[in-house]
Amino acid sequence: MMSNIFSLLDVCRHQKKLYLCTRKTNSKIHIIMFENLTPTELKILDRELFMLMIYVISFLIFYFIFVRRARKDALQAQRNQEPQPIADPEPEENIRVEQLRDWKAELAAAKRLTEDDRAKVEPQKRAEFDKELLDKMLKWQNPQEFFGMADDRLNNFAGLVREKYPQLTDIDMQLLMLYALDMPQNDILTLMDYQPSTLPTVKQRLSKKLQLNSAAELTAFINNLLQTL
């Protein structure tokens, strides 16, 4: 189409023999033939042809935009009509895991409240201060009270572990519960009265009673118990 317009314009400028022009009058388009145009008429015709070319180019641009937009809307409508895959619902978090998280947060908050008092204690007596605090928070001096509190806070977790693994002693259960609470190693050593070199041996012995291949599996095993018992 564009090549035809430029060819027509070229004829108008050089041959000056036969010209075609469209003019809209009373909603009708008349084809007017011109021959041997004067320079003034030729200039007018050139201007009309130039405007016609602008109109055609504008029409093509708007047509291209309209078609592209229509295709985009149709594609979007088609996508909206397609059935959307139903996402699998996220598994609900085990209530005991949530309870354990709350318990750990309470223990951490209680320790933060005593930081100022601990700072006033002489360094050599801070281990004793920490043990008294942990004893108070966990009722550590009486294992049965500690297990009872664990059952209350963790939906009978300690009792269910005892039923499944009757070979565990009170010391084994205390150590298992400390790992379940994700207690720092220093706090575990303080509560259990262990030396740093002793803890790996005790942890390995507990892992064997739970029929684990290594002590490294203990934490994952406890987390699984919390969610499955």
Secondary structure by P-SEA (a helix, b strand, c coil): caaaaaaaaaaacccccbbbbbbbcccbbbbbbbccccaaaaaaaaaaaaaaaaaaaaaaaaaaaaaaaaaaaaaaaaaaacccccccccccccaaaaaaaaaaaaaaaaaaaaaaaaaaccccaaaaaaaaaaaaacccccaaaaaaaaaaaccaaaaaaaaacccccaaaaaaaaaaaacccaaaaaaaacccccaaaaaaaaaaaaaccccccaaaaaaaaaaacc
